[in-house]
């Protein structure tokens, strides 16, 4: 008798598991379909990194005018996949690429050479977007007393953030 109930219980369990199998398989297949695999080139990553860098850079500039201060503007935008720094000294930047770019921008500033943003891939795979903040731009706004010294805005974008922003 105990054996009979054991077989009935085992049969019921197996039948109930197979009833959910198709439903679970369908759910898994739907999840797989939503996970897109994007195959992008380094060039595409740099192009979209430049677009994102420009977007965040413009936001920082607008907020800096509002706050009369870059530090407050940066604090209001930064999140985990995005790191933004502003400084007026080359030694303040953490990586050698940023220090070299700052020195190049500084040389251009001193010699009145036209400066433009820069985008490149860092050794860790992240994207570095930089642009100079020229000293001859004067104050932030008529309402701000603080003058803007020459500096550089550095935006480090996580590769994941850039790749996810690419529309296929």
Steps between C-alpha positions, in 0.01 A plus 500: 500500500782743593669412172185578308467844659871561435449427129191719485685785673801464269277489190313811611825687563642409158175594326486836677861580408440423134190722501715802591784410264345652186398817681848545649663429165281765337595753770870424455471537122328838542774620733770387256331691217505824705873471564653652190858423418657805345808461291658841472838619382744715692423784259128481579577498871716813463235677288224430752740574787558842348124558470442401863799704616367804318155447651631475857753777442227739387294408806796578725557836326133597536492400867831676566343823380199434722709415809794732417716201585624189314521280808130536580410445135706182487357368827148535363573286191748226601388138536669158505567458126607860457780690671547871443793711619591864456830649600746775419820304575649213297616321814141470622396255227531132585612343173792587273275548197308779676819665623645500147178643355488772766858600418416508127192714567703727725767545230226579247343751740831679553572514125147587383458172311149377431403220740240227453366211707686170507367146523706185547495154650679456832708188573222367728250515209310807621455802275669830584337820373668830580461861404665822611330774697665815372594779738406775256134406535491729804249443774229235503224753486435863581358385835811302595802666650732203451727516194567190296871408482632277223421136573391174350186296540563125495215255450570128540222289353469131579522293182172331598324839513623590152415161344149505653442846350569373148180437310511216251 
